[in-house]
Amino acid sequence: MAVLAADLGGSALKVGLVDEQGHLLASAARPLADTEPHPGRVEQDPRRWWEAFAALVREVRAVAGRPIEAIALTGATRCEVLVDEEGRPLAPAIMFRDRRAEAEAAELAADPALAAAGPIDASHPLARLLWLRRHAAGLLERTFRVLEPAAFLTFRLTGSAARDPVAAKRLDEPSLRAVADRLGVALHLLPPVQSLGAVTGALRSEPARELGLVPSIPVVLAPFDAWCATLAMGAVVAGRAYASAGSSLVAGLVVDRPIAAPGLLAPPWGEGLWHLGGPSRTGGAALDWLARLTGATVEALLTSAGRSEARDDAPFCHPWPTGERVPFLAPELRARFWNLDAEATAADLARAVLEGLGFWIRLTLERAEAAAGVRSSTVRLTGGLAANPLFTWLVAEALGREVSLFPARETALSGAAGLALLAIGRYADLGAIQEALTKAAGPARIRPEASRIERAEHRFRQWKEELDRVLSRADRRA
């Protein structure tokens, strides 16, 4: 038997089969492309998601044709799909990098009633819903539910609308709900919150025929992809730190109590656990930006960067093409290179981007650990970029400690499948799932040399000093 798992991320849809011990039996992926019809708007067509999902299910089933005992779905968060009662999308999906709600976000962030609600930027669901109320009221009137990507697929499969219980916490703050009521924001369009580790519904006959599956298979909506990745890495334990490096970066420290720290989020992360950290607005997307600038492919940039030399006087990069939200709120921040000389190459720029992403992980984790009074001896690293040797070493050197490497791009698939195995009774609790998944992954360990840590420390201080100057100038202008 196997679990069919899908990860509908911002840049790709991945589908895989995972056995009961957590081993990935087969996987396939399709890239997903954003469209930007207007400045600041970033969208995707949800109909393409379903077409790609159906094709990928058939593909992995052809490779490993085991009976399916459950379906698990995870994916990107801070994205919205408006659907009718049949699950048909009424408009393009609003994606994570979309900035159309910047004015609404600034208004909400300045509201004294929301002073303790955490950072609010253009990706916050309250800002997005407020924008829709003001600029697309007719569309909202026709909307049955506002869903995130994985929930959209779940609705198509089961006819049941549900909301990720971890991501849902960002709207559970009483002050947020009070402000939403005052502004007339349509929170009733959000589906009910699902219990962690519960079955959402059963596979309906029509989608079962389209996918070549047996009807009535249990379907589980797992939390978003970063949470599933932490589960697969065994990081859903107090005191453990991790980073996930996909199209966007996520980093955090799992703690046993809610902690307020400037610039960081602290959502619940399971029973008696909280996540101190958050998602960046940069990550692998910064390499996409550099590829557009240079005319090279991301693969070519990574290859050339891997051959470049480590130099104390190498270029630096602040890798934020579209602003930042964690560990500081700076929507106006933009990417920049400095310390360029006449000999600088595209490979140097790519290396500087990777180094800057590693420095972001350090900056975020250091703030979380300082607030919690805990320092994790090992940082668990996953995501698509974790398959790149140069990036993983730059991260380890920037952190100055051991990195436990989970390089598979399918980490979120394994975590989602593990949660489905819990939901159907194959495992007793999250601890048992994590033990099985980490054993199946067999992570590598990276221990940087003292000389490389020293060099990275020197460059981090320079990078951070320049960042502080940029942010200080922005504050003065504001």
C-alpha positions as CSV (number, residue, x, y, z in Angstrom):
1,M,0.0,0.0,0.0
2,A,1.1,3.6,-0.4
3,V,0.0,7.2,0.2
4,L,-0.5,9.5,-2.8
5,A,0.9,12.9,-1.8
6,A,0.9,16.2,-3.6
7,D,2.7,19.4,-2.9
8,L,1.2,22.4,-4.8
9,G,4.0,25.0,-4.3
10,G,4.4,28.4,-5.8
11,S,6.9,27.3,-8.5
12,A,6.0,23.6,-9.1
13,L,3.5,20.9,-8.4
14,K,5.0,17.7,-7.1
15,V,3.2,14.3,-6.7
16,G,4.7,11.2,-5.2
17,L,3.9,7.8,-3.7
18,V,5.2,7.2,-0.1
19,D,5.1,3.8,1.6
20,E,4.2,3.2,5.3
21,Q,7.8,3.6,6.4
22,G,8.2,7.0,4.8
23,H,10.2,5.9,1.7
24,L,9.4,7.8,-1.5
25,L,8.6,5.2,-4.1
26,A,8.1,7.5,-7.1
27,S,7.7,11.1,-7.8
28,A,7.1,13.5,-10.7
29,A,6.8,17.3,-11.0
30,R,5.6,20.0,-13.3
31,P,6.8,23.6,-13.2
32,L,4.2,26.3,-12.5
33,A,4.5,29.8,-14.0
34,D,3.3,33.0,-12.5
35,T,1.8,35.7,-14.7
36,E,2.0,39.4,-13.9
37,P,-0.9,41.0,-15.8
38,H,-0.3,44.3,-14.0
39,P,2.5,45.7,-11.9
40,G,2.4,44.2,-8.5
41,R,0.0,41.5,-9.4
42,V,1.2,37.9,-9.4
43,E,-1.3,35.2,-10.4
44,Q,-1.7,31.6,-11.6
45,D,-4.5,29.7,-13.3
46,P,-5.9,27.1,-10.9
47,R,-7.4,25.1,-13.8
48,R,-3.8,24.3,-14.8
49,W,-3.1,23.0,-11.3
50,W,-5.9,20.4,-11.7
51,E,-4.7,19.4,-15.2
52,A,-1.1,19.0,-14.0
53,F,-2.3,17.1,-10.9
54,A,-4.3,14.6,-12.9
55,A,-1.3,14.0,-15.3
56,L,1.2,13.6,-12.5
57,V,-1.0,11.1,-10.6
58,R,-1.2,8.9,-13.7
59,E,2.5,9.2,-14.2
60,V,3.6,8.1,-10.7
61,R,1.0,5.4,-10.7
62,A,2.5,4.0,-13.9
63,V,5.9,3.9,-12.2
64,A,4.8,2.3,-8.9
65,G,1.4,0.9,-9.2
66,R,0.7,0.1,-5.5
67,P,-2.8,0.4,-4.1
68,I,-3.5,3.8,-2.7
69,E,-4.8,3.8,0.9
70,A,-4.9,7.6,1.4
71,I,-4.3,10.9,-0.4
72,A,-2.4,13.8,1.2
73,L,-2.3,17.3,0.0
74,T,-0.1,20.2,1.0
75,G,1.2,23.3,-0.7
76,A,1.9,27.0,-0.6
77,T,0.2,29.3,1.8
78,R,-0.7,33.0,1.6
79,C,-2.4,32.4,-1.8
80,E,-6.1,32.7,-2.5
81,V,-8.4,31.0,-4.9
82,L,-12.0,32.1,-5.2
83,V,-14.4,29.3,-6.2
84,D,-18.1,28.6,-6.7
85,E,-20.1,25.8,-5.0
86,E,-18.8,23.3,-7.6
87,G,-15.2,24.2,-6.9
88,R,-14.7,26.1,-10.1
89,P,-12.3,29.0,-9.9
90,L,-13.9,32.3,-10.5
91,A,-10.6,34.2,-11.1
92,P,-6.9,33.6,-11.3
93,A,-5.3,32.7,-7.9
94,I,-3.6,35.5,-6.0
95,M,-0.1,34.2,-5.3
96,F,2.3,34.8,-2.4
97,R,4.4,37.5,-4.1
98,D,1.3,39.5,-5.2
99,R,1.5,43.1,-3.9
100,R,-1.9,44.5,-4.9
101,A,-3.0,44.8,-1.2
102,E,0.0,46.9,-0.1
103,A,-2.2,50.0,0.7
104,E,-4.6,47.9,2.7
105,A,-1.7,46.2,4.5
106,A,-0.2,49.5,5.5
107,E,-3.6,50.7,6.8
108,L,-4.0,47.6,8.9
109,A,-0.4,47.7,10.2
110,A,-1.0,51.3,11.4
111,D,-4.2,50.4,13.2
112,P,-3.6,50.5,17.0
113,A,-6.0,47.7,17.5
114,L,-3.6,45.4,15.6
115,A,-0.4,46.4,17.4
116,A,0.0,42.9,18.9
117,A,-1.1,41.0,15.8
118,G,2.3,40.5,14.3
119,P,3.6,41.7,10.9
120,I,1.0,42.6,8.3
121,D,2.1,42.9,4.7
122,A,0.4,42.6,1.3
123,S,0.4,38.7,1.6
124,H,-1.6,38.7,4.8
125,P,-5.1,37.2,4.2
126,L,-6.8,40.1,6.0
127,A,-5.2,42.6,3.7
128,R,-6.1,40.5,0.6
129,L,-9.7,40.1,1.7
130,L,-10.0,43.8,2.4
131,W,-8.6,44.5,-1.1
132,L,-11.2,42.2,-2.6
133,R,-14.0,43.8,-0.7
134,R,-13.0,47.3,-2.0
135,H,-12.0,46.4,-5.5
136,A,-13.8,43.2,-6.5
137,A,-17.0,43.3,-4.5
138,G,-18.9,41.7,-7.4
139,L,-16.5,38.8,-7.5
140,L,-16.9,38.2,-3.8
141,E,-20.7,38.1,-4.2
142,R,-20.3,35.1,-6.5
143,T,-17.7,33.4,-4.3
144,F,-18.7,30.3,-2.3
145,R,-15.2,29.8,-0.6
146,V,-11.8,31.4,-0.6
147,L,-9.3,28.6,-0.6
148,E,-5.5,28.1,-0.5
149,P,-4.0,25.9,-3.3
150,A,-4.0,22.5,-1.5
151,A,-7.5,23.2,-0.2
152,F,-8.6,23.9,-3.8
153,L,-7.4,20.4,-4.9
154,T,-9.0,18.9,-1.8
155,F,-12.3,20.5,-2.6
156,R,-12.1,19.1,-6.1
157,L,-11.4,15.6,-4.8
158,T,-13.9,15.4,-2.0
159,G,-16.5,18.3,-2.2
160,S,-15.4,19.3,1.3
161,A,-13.9,22.7,1.9
162,A,-11.4,22.9,4.8
163,R,-8.7,25.2,6.1
164,D,-5.2,24.3,7.1
165,P,-5.2,24.4,11.0
166,V,-1.7,25.8,11.3
167,A,-2.1,28.6,8.7
168,A,-5.6,29.4,10.0
169,K,-4.1,30.6,13.3
170,R,-3.0,33.9,11.7
171,L,-6.7,35.0,11.7
172,D,-7.5,33.5,15.2
173,E,-6.2,36.6,17.0
174,P,-9.4,38.3,18.5
175,S,-8.1,41.7,17.5
176,L,-7.8,40.6,13.9
177,R,-11.4,39.3,13.8
178,A,-12.7,42.4,15.5
179,V,-11.1,44.6,12.9
180,A,-12.3,42.4,10.1
181,D,-15.9,42.7,11.4
182,R,-15.5,46.5,11.7
183,L,-14.3,46.7,8.1
184,G,-16.8,44.3,6.7
185,V,-14.2,41.7,5.6
186,A,-15.8,38.5,4.4
187,L,-14.3,36.0,6.8
188,H,-17.3,33.8,6.4
189,L,-16.0,32.8,3.0
190,L,-13.1,31.0,4.6
191,P,-13.8,27.3,5.1
192,P,-14.0,25.6,8.5
193,V,-10.7,24.8,10.2
194,Q,-9.7,21.2,10.0
195,S,-8.3,19.4,13.0
196,L,-4.6,18.5,12.6
197,G,-4.3,14.9,11.5
198,A,-8.0,14.4,10.5
199,V,-9.5,13.0,7.4
200,T,-11.1,15.8,5.3
201,G,-13.3,13.6,3.2
202,A,-13.5,10.7,0.8
203,L,-12.5,10.7,-2.9
204,R,-15.6,11.2,-5.0
205,S,-16.5,9.0,-8.0
206,E,-16.0,11.6,-10.8
207,P,-12.5,12.7,-9.9
208,A,-11.6,9.1,-9.1
209,R,-12.4,8.1,-12.7
210,E,-10.4,11.0,-14.0
211,L,-7.4,10.0,-11.9
212,G,-7.7,6.2,-12.4
213,L,-8.3,5.6,-8.7
214,V,-10.9,3.8,-6.6
215,P,-13.6,6.0,-5.1
216,S,-13.9,6.6,-1.3
217,I,-10.1,6.8,-0.6
218,P,-9.6,9.0,2.5
219,V,-8.2,12.4,1.6
220,V,-6.3,14.5,4.1
221,L,-5.6,18.2,3.8
222,A,-2.2,18.6,5.6
223,P,-0.8,22.0,6.8
224,F,1.2,24.0,4.3
225,D,4.4,22.8,2.8
226,A,6.9,24.3,5.3
227,W,5.1,22.6,8.2
228,C,5.1,19.3,6.4
229,A,8.8,19.7,5.7
230,T,9.6,20.3,9.4
231,L,7.6,17.1,10.2
232,A,9.6,15.1,7.6
233,M,12.9,16.5,9.1
234,G,11.9,15.6,12.7
235,A,11.9,19.3,13.6
236,V,8.4,19.4,15.2
237,V,10.1,19.2,18.6
238,A,10.8,22.0,21.0
239,G,14.3,23.4,20.7
240,R,14.9,22.3,17.1
241,A,15.8,24.8,14.4
242,Y,15.3,24.4,10.6
243,A,15.3,26.2,7.3
244,S,13.5,25.4,4.1
245,A,14.9,26.9,0.9
246,G,12.5,26.7,-1.9
247,S,11.2,29.5,-4.1
248,S,10.8,31.3,-0.8
249,L,12.8,30.8,2.4
250,V,11.3,29.8,5.7
251,A,13.2,29.4,8.9
252,G,12.4,29.0,12.5
253,L,12.9,27.6,16.0
254,V,10.3,25.3,17.4
255,V,9.5,26.4,21.0
256,D,7.3,25.1,23.8
257,R,5.5,28.5,24.5
258,P,4.3,31.5,22.6
259,I,7.1,34.1,22.4
260,A,6.7,37.7,21.1
261,A,9.8,38.8,19.2
262,P,10.0,41.9,17.0
263,G,9.7,41.0,13.3
264,L,9.0,37.3,13.9
265,L,5.9,35.3,13.8
266,A,4.9,32.8,16.5
267,P,2.1,30.6,15.2
268,P,1.1,27.3,16.9
269,W,3.0,24.4,15.4
270,G,1.3,21.4,16.9
271,E,0.1,20.4,20.3
272,G,2.0,22.5,22.9
273,L,4.4,23.9,20.2
274,W,5.0,27.2,18.5
275,H,7.1,28.2,15.6
276,L,9.3,31.3,16.1
277,G,10.5,32.7,12.8
278,G,8.6,33.0,9.5
279,P,8.7,33.1,5.7
280,S,10.8,35.5,3.7
281,R,9.7,37.2,0.5
282,T,12.9,35.9,-1.1
283,G,14.5,32.6,-1.8
284,G,15.0,30.7,-5.0
285,A,12.9,33.4,-6.6
286,A,15.9,35.7,-6.2
287,L,17.8,33.4,-8.6
288,D,14.9,33.6,-11.1
289,W,15.3,37.4,-10.9
290,L,19.0,37.2,-11.5
291,A,18.4,34.8,-14.4
292,R,16.1,37.4,-16.0
293,L,18.8,40.1,-15.5
294,T,21.7,38.1,-17.0
295,G,19.9,36.1,-19.7
296,A,21.3,32.9,-18.2
297,T,19.3,30.0,-16.8
298,V,19.1,29.3,-13.1
299,E,20.8,26.0,-13.7
300,A,23.7,27.7,-15.6
301,L,24.1,30.3,-12.8
302,L,24.2,27.6,-10.1
303,T,26.8,25.6,-12.1
304,S,29.0,28.6,-12.6
305,A,28.7,29.8,-9.0
306,G,29.8,26.3,-7.9
307,R,33.0,26.8,-9.8
308,S,33.6,30.3,-8.4
309,E,36.2,31.0,-5.7
310,A,35.6,32.1,-2.2
311,R,37.0,35.6,-1.8
312,D,37.0,38.1,1.1
313,D,36.4,40.9,-1.5
314,A,33.7,39.1,-3.4
315,P,30.5,41.0,-4.3
316,F,27.6,41.1,-1.7
317,C,23.9,40.9,-2.3
318,H,20.8,41.9,-0.5
319,P,18.5,39.3,-2.2
320,W,15.1,41.1,-1.9
321,P,13.5,41.8,-5.3
322,T,10.1,42.4,-3.8
323,G,10.6,43.6,-0.3
324,E,10.7,41.7,3.0
325,R,8.4,40.8,5.8
326,V,10.5,38.6,8.2
327,P,12.6,39.2,10.3
328,F,11.8,42.9,9.6
329,L,8.9,44.4,7.7
330,A,10.3,46.4,4.8
331,P,8.0,46.2,1.7
332,E,10.0,48.9,0.0
333,L,13.3,47.1,0.3
334,R,14.8,46.0,-3.1
335,A,17.6,43.7,-4.2
336,R,21.0,45.2,-4.7
337,F,24.6,44.2,-5.3
338,W,27.6,46.1,-4.1
339,N,31.4,45.7,-3.9
340,L,31.5,45.0,-7.6
341,D,34.7,45.4,-9.5
342,A,35.6,45.2,-13.2
343,E,36.3,41.5,-12.9
344,A,32.9,40.6,-11.5
345,T,31.0,37.9,-13.4
346,A,27.5,36.4,-13.4
347,A,28.9,33.5,-11.4
348,D,30.1,36.0,-8.7
349,L,26.6,37.5,-8.6
350,A,24.9,34.1,-8.3
351,R,27.3,33.2,-5.4
352,A,26.5,36.5,-3.7
353,V,22.7,35.7,-4.0
354,L,23.2,32.3,-2.4
355,E,25.4,33.8,0.3
356,G,22.8,36.5,1.0
357,L,20.1,33.8,1.4
358,G,22.3,32.0,3.9
359,F,22.8,35.2,5.8
360,W,19.0,35.7,5.9
361,I,18.6,32.2,7.5
362,R,21.3,33.2,10.1
363,L,19.7,36.6,10.9
364,T,16.2,35.0,11.4
365,L,17.4,32.1,13.5
366,E,19.6,34.3,15.7
367,R,16.7,36.6,16.5
368,A,14.5,33.6,17.3
369,E,17.1,31.9,19.5
370,A,17.9,35.1,21.3
371,A,14.2,35.7,22.1
372,A,13.8,32.1,23.2
373,G,17.0,31.8,25.1
374,V,17.8,28.6,23.2
375,R,20.5,27.8,20.7
376,S,20.1,24.6,18.6
377,S,23.4,22.8,18.0
378,T,22.2,21.6,14.6
379,V,20.0,23.3,12.0
380,R,18.0,21.0,9.7
381,L,17.9,22.2,6.1
382,T,15.7,21.2,3.2
383,G,14.1,22.5,0.0
384,G,15.1,22.6,-3.6
385,L,18.2,24.7,-3.0
386,A,19.4,22.2,-0.4
387,A,20.3,20.0,-3.3
388,N,23.0,22.5,-4.3
389,P,26.3,21.8,-2.6
390,L,27.5,25.4,-2.7
391,F,24.4,26.7,-1.1
392,T,24.4,24.1,1.7
393,W,28.0,24.9,2.6
394,L,27.4,28.6,2.5
395,V,24.5,28.1,4.9
396,A,26.6,26.0,7.3
397,E,29.5,28.5,7.2
398,A,27.1,31.4,7.8
399,L,25.5,29.6,10.8
400,G,28.8,28.4,12.1
401,R,27.4,25.1,13.2
402,E,26.4,21.6,11.9
403,V,23.7,21.4,9.3
404,S,21.6,18.2,9.0
405,L,20.8,18.1,5.3
406,F,17.6,16.8,3.8
407,P,18.3,17.6,0.2
408,A,15.3,15.9,-1.5
409,R,12.8,18.3,-3.1
410,E,10.0,16.0,-1.9
411,T,10.4,16.6,1.9
412,A,7.0,18.2,2.0
413,L,5.5,15.2,0.2
414,S,6.9,12.9,2.9
415,G,5.6,15.0,5.7
416,A,2.1,15.3,4.2
417,A,2.0,11.5,3.6
418,G,3.1,11.0,7.2
419,L,0.2,13.1,8.5
420,A,-2.2,11.0,6.3
421,L,-0.8,7.8,7.9
422,L,-1.6,9.3,11.3
423,A,-5.1,10.3,10.1
424,I,-5.9,6.7,9.0
425,G,-4.4,5.1,12.1
426,R,-1.1,3.8,10.9
427,Y,0.9,5.8,13.5
428,A,0.0,6.7,17.1
429,D,1.3,10.3,17.2
430,L,3.5,12.9,15.5
431,G,6.6,11.6,17.4
432,A,6.3,8.2,15.8
433,I,5.8,9.7,12.4
434,Q,8.9,11.9,12.7
435,E,11.1,8.9,13.8
436,A,10.0,6.9,10.8
437,L,10.4,9.8,8.3
438,T,13.9,10.9,9.5
439,K,15.1,7.3,9.5
440,A,13.8,6.9,5.9
441,A,15.5,10.2,4.8
442,G,18.9,9.3,6.2
443,P,20.1,13.0,6.3
444,A,23.8,13.9,5.7
445,R,25.7,16.1,8.2
446,I,27.8,19.1,7.2
447,R,30.4,20.5,9.6
448,P,32.2,23.6,8.3
449,E,35.9,24.2,9.0
450,A,36.8,26.9,11.5
451,S,38.6,29.0,8.9
452,R,35.5,29.1,6.7
453,I,33.3,30.0,9.6
454,E,35.7,32.9,10.4
455,R,35.6,34.2,6.8
456,A,31.8,33.9,6.7
457,E,31.6,35.7,10.1
458,H,33.6,38.6,8.7
459,R,31.4,38.9,5.5
460,F,28.2,38.5,7.6
461,R,29.2,41.5,9.7
462,Q,29.8,43.6,6.5
463,W,26.5,42.4,5.0
464,K,24.6,43.2,8.2
465,E,26.1,46.6,8.6
466,E,25.1,47.6,5.1
467,L,21.6,46.2,5.6
468,D,21.3,48.3,8.8
469,R,22.3,51.4,6.9
470,V,19.7,50.7,4.1
471,L,16.9,50.1,6.6
472,S,17.9,53.2,8.6
473,R,17.7,55.4,5.5
474,A,14.3,53.9,4.7
475,D,13.0,54.7,8.2
476,R,14.2,58.3,7.9
477,R,12.4,58.7,4.6
478,A,9.2,57.2,6.1
